[in-house]
């Protein structure tokens, strides 16, 4: 029996690759397993792509959301002969880079993400950039990213502003003449929020980054000013413009990027459809199969592709809710062991291996093996 194991991460417990490996161990030596860890553009995006396509990690000195120098990294892969950089915005500009006490979206910046992009182009020679959004500590509309690429943000006197929201309320002009030449940029984005308003970056995502109700109103006003001054009205209402504190907007307006489904981007680069076409059974999974799965997360994308190819597909998860059942021919979760969530997460690899071992005979039955 040949199976493709295409899991996303079990957040807080296992990386996508570790989850795939645990299931493979449980299935045993009699199964020919092809591992294809996936991601949707968030945490694990770079590792999934580098692992699947045999790429390398590249390090660069960049800045965190508060402007402190750090060592960040991105992946370099070849996609059909094209040198391609894979960048997670959270690597430099993510919430994990700052402490809870430091959360302040009035002063945090995506500058470090722009530095990674610039390094990939100027040092690594990337002729395509794949940028994953998610996990940001920022709400700057991508202005910091753009500044790192050479875009200048000016006040009414022509003085250059450090482009954080606290300063951008004084924005009077945007000068893009000094921006570096950029290659094709595809942005992995699986939210459809616009930049402004009730469903926008500030209102929906600002509070989790430390924004008070007063901050939310201020930030939304600043982003509206950024839109008006930059002439970015069309980009501001594009689905996904509000992702990662408005970095979606910034990439569209200042870097000429295209926003695409994170799963579709990854699946394309990995040649997932071709891999699934040649298998007997598809196995996928992630930490939780729930209502969010219905929104097109990785395992749902894998399942849809498998069904279109006429392949049986099952899923493993930390917990699997009935609402996700229609996507799969079987679901197997770790919650059935009855352990506290913390212990289940700590022992994720061991438990996932056990669950796949227990399910192995059922899986063989699905393909008549």
Buried (B, 14 or more C-beta within 10 A) or exposed (E): BEBBBBBBBBBEBBBBBBBBBBBBBBBEEEBEBBBBBBBBBBBBBBBBBBBBBEBEEBEBEBBBBBBEEBEBBBBBBEBEEEBBBBBBBBBBBBBEBBEEEBBBBBBBBBBBBBBBBBBBBEEBEBEBBBBBBBBBBBBBBBBBBBBBBBBBBBBEEEEEBBBBBBBBBBBBEBEBEEBBEBBBBBBBBBBBBBBBBEEBBBBBBBBEBBBEEEBBBBBBBBBBBBBEBBEBEEBBBBEBBBBBBBBBBBBBBBBEBEBBBBBBBBBBBBBBEEBBBEBBBBBBBBBBBBEBBEEBBBBBBBBBBBBEBEBBBBBBBBBBBEEBEEBBBBBBBBBEEEBEEEEBBBBBBEBBBBBBBEBBEEBBEBBEB
